[in-house]
Amino acid sequence: MFFAVTSDAPTTGRLGKLLILAIFAMATVANIVSPATAMAKSRPTKVAPAEINPNAPDPDGLLIDVYKSLAANNLQKAQSKIDALVEAYPHFQLAHLIQGDLLLMHTRPVASFGAGAAAQPDKLKDLRDEAAARIRSYRERPDPNLVPRVILQLRDDQKQAIVVDAQKSRLYVYENNAGQPKLTGDFYISQGKFGINKLKEGDQKTPIGVYYITSRLAGSKLPSFYGPGALPLNYPNEWDKINGRNGSGIWLHGMPPESFSRPPMASDGCVVLTNPDFLKIAAMVDIGKTPVIISEHVEFVNRTKWLADRNFAIKLLEDWRQDMESVNANRILGNYSRNFKTMQGDNLNTWFPKQQQSWDNWHNPSIRLKDVTHFRYPGKDELIVSTFTQETSNGKSRSAIRKRQYWLKEAARWRIVYETTV
């Protein structure tokens, strides 16, 4: 793709339109040469205040404004926008490269993105991929009237849920708005060098699943590589372990001070954010409560469909509760898959009789479920993970236990394939 450009308004406008078309036309993104210039300006310097300020301007928004200004034949406005972006984020290499191209347009034709850069091809590819991911996701921002299908039900005390779309290199924050997910944040992320579906230690992949933030690590106690801090996830969770996945150290974390962002696929498996974005998220989350659902691709549904899916999950669990309360072994057993297994190696035939022993002394028990969550588990299987507190009253005896169940759709029936206490 070749661009012959001068500072003429009509030609500049043509470039703007071609830039937008080129970057938005993701099917041909491999043919686009990324913005790449002014590399000398991106030498490490001290971290600018904007880079540690969670209220700094939105870099994606400013980047879009640059292209819009070019499309409107306004090179000066585009220049002022990119200058503001570089000033706010002095370590944003992509912004420096675009700035160099725009400066060049004032004086002579620009034949390609990064016309003045002496950058290596792999570096240009990284910046091209980042530009494409940022602009595509800005254009394809989720409809606020739609809901991610993975979130079915949050607990009342879960203030938010984090949803990662690996395909779009995007992290979304959803607020628990009276039980309904409401989009409140949208952030660029970098994931594992070799993509998703982590299987083992060192494969440099990002896991797919439903996880929870387990702790908060201050940047002052970590190498500078992690930026202002990290939020570890409980990978591998019980579903990972039962399926033979291993490894550790999957975190949400920031960037070293000399860098602003990474290409879309550049981590060892962690989900990496810019420092201002990390600080925003770290300030929102509740340790042990905030779920992080990482998907290859997030499916969005309308609220009618979401409500139907939610009610279905609620009914699944309610039917199980009623069967448990009946103390009828056959009814209870009907909820469990023949493929059921435990971490200890039990199958349904060995596990179920052990559970049944605890019911032998029950007489007209009352079972109540509280603090219930339901999520559709990401991946190729139709799977729902339900977590709840089971309160059982049996005469004068009272007990409470926190459980998690994985419900798998087998042919036309949903059954429990794994159950554990948490």
Secondary structure, DSSP 8 states (H G I E B T S, - for coil): ------S-HHHHHHHHHHHHHHHH-GGGGGG-------GGGGS-----GGGG-TTS--HHHHHHHHHHHHHTT-HHHHHHHHHHHHHH-TT-HHHHHHHHHHHHHTTS---STTTT----HHHHHHHHHHHHHHHHHHHT---TTEEETTEEE--TT--EEEEEETTTTEEEEEEEETTEEEEEEEEE-BEETT-B---STTS--B--EEEEB---EEGGGS-GGGTTEEEEB--S-HHHHHTT------EEE---TT-S---SEEESSSEE--HHHHHHHHHH--TTT-EEEEESS--EEEHHHHHHHHHHHHHHHHHHHHHHHHT-HHHHHTTB-TT-B-TTS-BHHHHHHHHHHTTTT-SS-EEEEEEEEEEE--SSS-EEEEEEEEEEEETTEEEEEEEEEEEEEETTEEEEEEEEE-
